[in-house]
Amino acid sequence: MTEQKTANGPLYTKINDDIKVAMKAKEKERLQALRYMKSMLMENTTSKKPIPEMDVIVKHHKKLKDGLTTFPAEHPMHTQTIAELEVVGAYLPQQLSVEEVTSLINSIKGALESPNMGAIMKELQPKIKGKFDGKKASDMVKAAIE
């Protein structure tokens, strides 16, 4: 008998528990979003190069956010995507404010001998991953070094 690999990290366990709650409460849309996240986490554990659980959720949230532009505001899929974004967003780490990111950028910029876009982003990225939009941070860094 082969040993089956399972996704049993803390995030997976929380989502699994929340699935049970959503089933009892008959929350169809929430249940669908939770089941999809659970399947992504399970798929990740069996992949050749698994990534941390939070990165899977962050990646999915980003895809959903990018997908909002696909449908017009009155389309049912647009509404469904917004609802799913709210469910997925609840599992993301506490988001950073613009002021906090600006402060991080300034401290990194001050610590570097020759601050440039690449050097600042290299230091900033691990600190904001999953907590702030990378594109927005990139624009803020550009503005800070000009």
C-alpha positions in Angstrom: 0.0 0.0 0.0 1.4 3.4 -0.9 1.5 6.2 1.5 -0.7 9.2 0.5 0.6 12.7 1.0 -1.9 15.0 2.6 -2.1 18.8 3.0 -2.3 19.2 6.7 -0.8 22.6 7.4 -2.5 25.1 9.7 -4.2 26.9 6.9 -5.5 23.7 5.3 -6.9 22.6 8.7 -8.6 26.0 9.2 -10.2 25.9 5.7 -11.3 22.3 6.3 -13.0 23.4 9.6 -14.6 26.4 7.9 -16.0 24.1 5.1 -17.8 22.1 7.8 -19.3 25.4 9.3 -20.3 26.6 5.8 -22.0 23.3 5.0 -24.0 23.5 8.2 -24.9 27.1 7.6 -25.8 26.2 3.9 -23.6 29.0 2.6 -23.3 27.8 -1.0 -20.9 30.5 -2.4 -18.6 30.4 0.6 -18.5 26.6 0.5 -17.6 26.6 -3.2 -14.7 29.1 -2.6 -13.5 27.1 0.4 -13.6 23.8 -1.4 -11.6 25.3 -4.3 -8.9 26.7 -1.9 -8.7 23.3 -0.3 -8.3 21.5 -3.6 -5.5 24.0 -4.6 -3.7 23.3 -1.3 -4.0 19.5 -1.8 -2.8 19.8 -5.4 0.2 21.9 -4.2 1.3 19.2 -1.8 1.5 16.7 -4.6 3.3 19.0 -7.0 7.0 18.5 -7.7 7.9 21.9 -6.2 5.3 22.7 -3.5 5.2 26.3 -2.3 4.1 27.5 1.2 0.4 27.4 1.9 0.0 31.1 2.2 1.7 31.6 -1.2 -1.0 29.4 -2.8 -3.8 31.5 -1.3 -2.0 34.8 -2.2 -1.6 33.6 -5.8 -5.3 32.7 -6.0 -6.4 36.0 -4.6 -4.2 37.9 -7.1 -5.8 35.8 -10.0 -9.3 36.6 -8.8 -8.4 40.3 -8.5 -7.0 40.4 -12.0 -10.0 38.5 -13.3 -12.4 41.2 -12.1 -11.6 43.2 -15.2 -12.8 40.3 -17.4 -16.5 40.7 -16.7 -18.6 43.9 -16.7 -19.9 45.0 -13.3 -23.5 43.8 -14.0 -22.4 40.3 -15.1 -23.2 37.5 -12.6 -19.5 36.3 -12.7 -18.3 39.7 -11.6 -20.5 39.5 -8.5 -19.4 35.9 -7.9 -15.8 36.8 -8.2 -16.2 39.7 -5.7 -17.9 37.3 -3.2 -15.0 34.8 -3.7 -12.4 37.5 -3.2 -14.0 38.3 0.2 -13.8 34.7 1.2 -10.2 34.3 0.1 -9.2 37.7 1.5 -10.1 36.5 5.0 -7.2 34.0 4.8 -4.6 36.5 3.8 -2.2 38.0 6.3 -2.9 41.5 7.7 -2.5 44.0 4.8 0.0 46.8 5.1 -1.0 50.4 4.7 0.5 52.8 2.1 2.2 54.6 5.0 3.8 51.4 6.4 5.1 50.5 2.9 6.4 54.1 2.4 8.2 53.8 5.8 9.7 50.4 4.7 10.9 51.9 1.4 12.5 54.9 3.1 14.3 52.8 5.7 15.6 50.4 3.0 16.6 53.3 0.8 18.5 54.9 3.8 20.3 51.7 4.6 21.7 51.1 1.1 24.9 52.7 -0.2 23.6 53.2 -3.7 19.8 52.9 -3.6 18.3 51.9 -7.0 15.1 50.3 -8.0 16.4 46.7 -8.1 18.2 46.8 -4.8 15.2 48.4 -2.9 12.7 45.9 -4.4 15.0 43.0 -3.6 14.9 44.0 0.1 11.2 45.1 0.1 9.6 42.2 -1.6 10.0 39.6 1.1 8.7 42.1 3.7 5.5 42.8 1.8 4.8 39.5 0.1 1.1 38.7 0.4 0.6 41.9 2.5 0.7 44.6 -0.2 0.3 44.8 -4.0 3.7 44.3 -5.6 2.9 46.6 -8.6 1.7 49.4 -6.3 4.9 49.0 -4.3 7.0 49.1 -7.4 5.4 52.4 -8.4 6.0 53.7 -4.9 9.7 52.8 -5.1 10.0 54.5 -8.5 8.5 57.7 -7.0 10.8 57.5 -4.0 14.0 57.3 -6.0 13.2 60.0 -8.5 
